[in-house]
Amino acid sequence: MKKEDRRTTYTKQIIRETFMGLLQQKPIGKISVTEICAAAEISRSTFYLHYSDCYQILEELQNEFCDKLIEAIKPHAKNTPMDSMLDTHDIIRNNNDLYMILMRTEYPMHAFKKFITFGKKILIEQMFAGTTLSSEEQDWLADYIIGADFAYDQRVLAHDYNLQREKLIHEFIEAGLNHFKK
């Protein structure tokens, strides 16, 4: 890596870490570029070399996190959705601070739209084949399952809550799918 590339990477990392620290204290709408620059000890021109505003930093963080989640699912694309859900849970647990910040943003499901779209496709292809569900019902049920999984993860991370997740999810999904089997 070139010296300039390392410097750019370092500067972006400082900006992102500073932004994350501020985002833990207040909503994004209350964070200014001036505040980030002061806390990161950089000039505004340095900030604008890398980002146009705070929302661009947030979008970059969201996309990178969703890419990690999608990469965790890909090896299981032909396996059971349970395997995929468990791998995403591990990533979320290992990135607790970032996940909780993204979930606290004004539109948390927007933050994960890329992942949700990918996850729904997998759920519909794997779980709902051979059911009597219409396309619209499959779409609604996939949203429900993904939303429930996000809610569970939030609860676990916020309260160190732990039911036997694998058993709970497996029984819930199986009961629901058995109802709709042809």
Secondary structure, 3 states (H helix, E strand, C coil): CCHHHHHHHHHHHHHHHHHHHHHHHCCHHHCCHHHHHHHHCCCHHHHHHHCCCHHHHHHHHHHHHHHHHHHHHHHHCCCCHHHHHHHHHHHHHHCHHHHHHHHHCCCHHHHCHHHHHHHHHHHHHHHCCCECCCHHHHHHHHHHHHHHHHHHHHHHHHHCCCCCHHHHHHHHHHHHHHHHEC
